[in-house]
């Protein structure tokens, strides 16, 4: 039942986000390309949740493998799109002149296409090579053998993006802090941008760190042939951490409002009563991190 509010809230927020991106915004920017793909990835994760609830206790079959693949493809797409957006910010802030040459909406679309192709290929390959017991259940690791493929996914699918995201975020904050000290009339907007960066980083860590730590603990337990009681307790932790990871689909949609001024203004047109309290404070904002 925990999936139900996540599904309902996430679908509403992401439909609103996609409506704004496709119907209200006039200019395609690099940020808009990444945000549209992120919203699509989050929406597709949400789409798999009802099937995940239904299929959780069914035995592994072709339909199960397709659902699992779709779920993980879109989760990793979310992680990498958040990371590549941070890299894009970093290039823009630190190398503004070079950014004009290497950045464009078309190039961002190509990057997203390559990411989709890579995620589909890598996740599908991992699923085909994954060892599963015949009596195993869908979305559940029944085998007690340590999964090297799972460990590799944790490294390339979380810790490497986390390292890149952390580096870019720290460097951006350093640059903005320097500009903040040398340009007092934009101090308010620079500080707001710094807060947004920290908020995005916090959401990323809170949502995705628990599930990856849980999977590492499960790998260690399997490697040392832990008792069934221990494995059962770890599986509960894995399930709880997975639920936390799914909330990222809702939190990403909320972040759209704060990270993009253009998105904010268009959102007000779709839901003027809801966003009216923010409009007055947004009229004079001329600085945006994205």
C-alpha positions as CSV (number, residue, x, y, z in Angstrom):
1,X,0.0,0.0,0.0
2,X,3.0,2.3,0.3
3,X,3.3,2.4,-3.4
4,X,-0.2,3.8,-3.9
5,X,0.4,7.3,-2.6
6,X,3.7,7.4,-4.4
7,X,2.0,6.3,-7.6
8,X,-0.9,8.8,-7.4
9,X,1.1,11.8,-6.3
10,X,4.0,11.0,-8.8
11,X,1.6,10.6,-11.7
12,X,-0.2,13.9,-11.0
13,X,3.1,15.8,-10.6
14,X,4.8,14.3,-13.6
15,X,1.7,14.8,-15.8
16,X,1.8,18.5,-14.7
17,X,5.5,18.7,-15.5
18,X,5.1,17.1,-19.0
19,X,2.1,19.4,-19.7
20,X,4.2,22.4,-18.9
21,X,7.3,21.2,-20.9
22,X,5.3,20.3,-24.0
23,X,2.4,22.8,-24.0
24,X,3.6,26.0,-22.2
25,X,7.3,26.5,-22.8
26,X,8.2,28.0,-26.1
27,X,12.0,27.7,-26.3
28,X,13.8,24.3,-26.2
29,X,16.9,24.6,-24.0
30,X,19.5,22.1,-22.8
31,X,17.8,22.1,-19.4
32,X,14.4,21.5,-20.9
33,X,15.7,18.5,-22.9
34,X,17.1,16.9,-19.8
35,X,14.1,17.7,-17.7
36,X,11.7,16.2,-20.2
37,X,13.7,13.0,-20.4
38,X,13.9,12.9,-16.6
39,X,10.1,13.4,-16.3
40,X,9.5,10.6,-18.8
41,X,11.9,8.3,-17.0
42,X,10.2,9.0,-13.6
43,X,6.8,8.5,-15.2
44,X,7.8,5.2,-16.6
45,X,9.1,4.1,-13.2
46,X,5.7,5.0,-11.7
47,X,4.0,3.1,-14.5
48,X,5.8,-0.1,-13.4
49,X,4.8,0.2,-9.7
50,X,1.2,-1.3,-10.0
51,X,2.7,-4.3,-11.9
52,X,5.4,-4.5,-9.3
53,X,2.8,-4.8,-6.6
54,X,0.8,-7.4,-8.5
55,X,3.8,-9.5,-9.7
56,X,5.9,-9.4,-6.5
57,X,4.8,-12.8,-5.4
58,X,4.7,-14.5,-8.8
59,X,7.4,-16.7,-10.1
60,X,10.0,-15.4,-12.6
61,X,8.9,-15.5,-16.2
62,X,9.3,-13.5,-19.4
63,X,6.7,-10.8,-18.3
64,X,8.5,-10.5,-15.0
65,X,11.9,-9.9,-16.6
66,X,10.5,-7.3,-18.9
67,X,8.9,-5.4,-15.9
68,X,12.1,-5.7,-13.9
69,X,14.1,-4.4,-16.8
70,X,11.8,-1.5,-17.4
71,X,11.8,-0.6,-13.8
72,X,15.6,-0.5,-13.5
73,X,16.2,1.1,-16.9
74,X,14.2,4.1,-15.9
75,X,15.7,4.2,-12.4
76,X,19.2,4.4,-13.8
77,X,18.1,6.9,-16.4
78,X,16.9,9.1,-13.6
79,X,20.2,8.8,-11.9
80,X,22.3,9.6,-15.0
81,X,20.0,12.4,-16.2
82,X,20.4,14.1,-12.8
83,X,24.2,13.6,-13.1
84,X,24.5,14.9,-16.7
85,X,22.4,17.9,-15.8
86,X,24.9,18.7,-13.0
87,X,27.8,18.3,-15.6
88,X,25.9,20.6,-17.9
89,X,25.6,23.2,-15.1
90,X,29.3,22.8,-14.3
91,X,30.4,23.5,-17.9
92,X,28.1,26.5,-18.1
93,X,29.3,28.0,-14.8
94,X,33.1,27.3,-15.1
95,X,33.5,27.5,-18.9
96,X,30.9,29.9,-20.2
97,X,32.6,30.6,-23.5
98,X,33.3,27.0,-24.3
99,X,29.8,26.1,-23.2
100,X,28.4,28.1,-26.1
101,X,30.3,25.9,-28.5
102,X,29.7,22.5,-26.9
103,X,26.1,23.0,-25.6
104,X,22.9,23.0,-27.7
105,X,19.4,21.5,-27.3
106,X,20.2,19.2,-30.3
107,X,23.4,17.9,-28.6
108,X,21.5,17.4,-25.3
109,X,18.9,15.3,-27.2
110,X,21.7,13.2,-28.7
111,X,23.2,12.7,-25.2
112,X,19.8,11.6,-23.9
113,X,19.4,9.2,-26.8
114,X,22.8,7.6,-26.1
115,X,21.9,7.3,-22.4
116,X,18.6,5.5,-23.2
117,X,20.4,3.1,-25.6
118,X,23.1,2.4,-23.0
119,X,20.7,1.8,-20.1
120,X,18.5,-0.5,-22.2
121,X,21.5,-2.5,-23.4
122,X,23.3,-2.7,-20.0
123,X,20.2,-3.5,-17.9
124,X,18.9,-6.1,-20.4
125,X,22.3,-7.7,-20.5
126,X,22.5,-7.8,-16.7
127,X,19.1,-9.4,-16.5
128,X,19.9,-12.0,-19.1
129,X,23.1,-12.9,-17.2
130,X,21.6,-12.8,-13.7
131,X,21.3,-16.1,-11.9
132,X,17.8,-16.8,-10.6
133,X,16.4,-19.8,-8.8
134,X,13.5,-21.5,-10.6
135,X,11.3,-20.9,-7.6
136,X,12.4,-17.2,-7.4
137,X,9.8,-14.5,-7.2
138,X,9.5,-11.4,-9.4
139,X,11.4,-8.3,-8.1
140,X,13.0,-10.5,-5.4
141,X,16.5,-12.0,-5.2
142,X,15.9,-15.5,-4.2
143,X,19.4,-16.9,-4.9
144,X,21.8,-16.9,-2.1
145,X,24.8,-16.6,-4.4
146,X,26.6,-13.2,-4.3
147,X,25.7,-11.4,-7.5
148,X,28.7,-9.8,-9.2
149,X,26.4,-8.1,-11.7
150,X,24.4,-6.5,-8.9
151,X,27.7,-5.2,-7.3
152,X,28.8,-3.8,-10.7
153,X,25.5,-2.1,-11.1
154,X,25.8,-0.4,-7.7
155,X,29.3,0.9,-8.7
156,X,28.5,2.2,-12.2
157,X,24.9,3.0,-11.5
158,X,25.2,4.9,-8.3
159,X,28.7,5.5,-6.8
160,X,30.3,6.8,-10.0
161,X,27.3,9.2,-10.7
162,X,27.4,10.2,-7.1
163,X,31.1,11.1,-7.4
164,X,30.5,13.1,-10.5
165,X,27.5,14.8,-9.1
166,X,29.3,15.7,-5.9
167,X,32.3,17.1,-7.7
168,X,30.2,19.2,-10.1
169,X,28.0,20.5,-7.3
170,X,30.9,21.5,-5.1
171,X,32.7,23.2,-7.9
172,X,29.5,25.1,-8.9
173,X,29.0,26.2,-5.3
174,X,32.6,27.4,-5.1
175,X,32.2,29.5,-8.3
176,X,28.8,30.9,-7.2
177,X,30.1,31.8,-3.8
178,X,33.0,33.7,-5.4
179,X,30.5,35.6,-7.6
180,X,28.3,36.2,-4.6
181,X,31.1,37.9,-2.8
182,X,32.1,40.0,-5.8
183,X,28.6,40.9,-7.0
184,X,26.4,42.0,-4.1
185,X,23.3,43.0,-6.2
186,X,22.9,39.4,-7.2
187,X,23.7,37.9,-3.8
188,X,20.1,36.9,-3.1
189,X,19.7,35.0,-6.4
190,X,23.1,33.3,-6.1
191,X,22.3,32.1,-2.6
192,X,19.0,30.7,-3.8
193,X,20.8,28.8,-6.5
194,X,23.3,27.4,-4.0
195,X,20.3,26.3,-1.9
196,X,18.8,24.6,-4.9
197,X,22.0,22.7,-5.6
198,X,22.2,21.5,-2.0
199,X,18.6,20.5,-2.1
200,X,19.0,18.5,-5.3
201,X,22.1,16.8,-3.9
202,X,20.2,15.9,-0.7
203,X,17.3,14.5,-2.6
204,X,19.6,12.4,-4.7
205,X,21.5,11.0,-1.7
206,X,18.4,10.4,0.5
207,X,16.5,8.6,-2.3
208,X,19.3,6.4,-3.8
209,X,21.9,5.9,-1.1
210,X,19.8,3.6,1.2
211,X,18.9,1.1,-1.6
212,X,22.5,0.8,-2.8
213,X,23.8,0.4,0.8
214,X,21.1,-2.3,1.3
215,X,22.2,-4.1,-1.8
216,X,25.9,-4.0,-0.7
217,X,24.9,-5.4,2.7
218,X,23.0,-8.2,0.9
219,X,26.0,-8.9,-1.3
220,X,28.2,-9.2,1.8
221,X,25.7,-11.4,3.5
222,X,25.5,-13.7,0.5
223,X,29.3,-13.8,0.2
224,X,29.7,-14.9,3.8
225,X,26.7,-17.3,3.6
226,X,24.6,-15.5,6.2
227,X,21.8,-17.3,8.0
228,X,18.2,-17.2,6.7
229,X,17.1,-15.0,9.5
230,X,19.8,-12.5,8.7
231,X,19.0,-12.5,5.0
232,X,15.3,-12.1,5.8
233,X,16.1,-9.0,7.9
234,X,18.3,-7.6,5.1
235,X,15.5,-8.2,2.5
236,X,13.1,-6.1,4.6
237,X,15.7,-3.3,4.6
238,X,16.1,-3.7,0.8
239,X,12.3,-3.4,0.4
240,X,12.1,-0.3,2.6
241,X,15.0,1.3,0.8
242,X,13.4,0.5,-2.5
243,X,10.3,2.4,-1.4
244,X,12.4,5.4,-0.5
245,X,14.1,5.3,-3.9
246,X,10.7,5.3,-5.6
247,X,9.7,8.6,-3.9
248,X,12.4,10.3,-6.1
249,X,9.8,10.2,-8.9
250,X,7.7,12.7,-6.8
251,X,10.6,14.8,-5.5
252,X,12.1,15.3,-9.0
253,X,8.8,16.8,-10.2
254,X,8.7,19.2,-7.2
255,X,12.3,20.2,-8.0
256,X,11.3,21.3,-11.6
257,X,9.4,24.2,-10.0
258,X,12.4,25.5,-8.1
259,X,15.2,25.0,-10.6
260,X,13.7,26.6,-13.7
261,X,12.3,30.1,-13.7
262,X,10.6,29.5,-17.1
263,X,9.0,26.3,-15.8
264,X,7.8,28.3,-12.7
265,X,6.1,30.9,-14.8
266,X,4.4,28.4,-17.1
267,X,3.2,26.4,-14.1
268,X,1.5,29.5,-12.8
269,X,-0.6,29.6,-15.9
270,X,-1.7,25.9,-15.5
271,X,-2.5,26.3,-11.8
272,X,-2.8,30.0,-11.0
273,X,-4.5,29.6,-7.7
274,X,-1.9,27.1,-6.4
275,X,1.1,29.1,-7.5
276,X,-0.2,32.6,-6.9
277,X,1.5,32.8,-3.5
278,X,4.9,32.4,-5.3
279,X,4.3,34.7,-8.2
280,X,4.9,38.0,-6.3
281,X,8.3,36.9,-5.1
282,X,9.3,35.6,-8.6
283,X,8.6,38.6,-10.7
284,X,12.0,40.2,-10.3
285,X,14.2,37.1,-10.5
286,X,16.7,37.4,-13.3
287,X,19.3,34.8,-12.2
288,X,18.9,31.1,-12.6
289,X,21.3,28.3,-12.2
290,X,19.9,26.2,-15.0
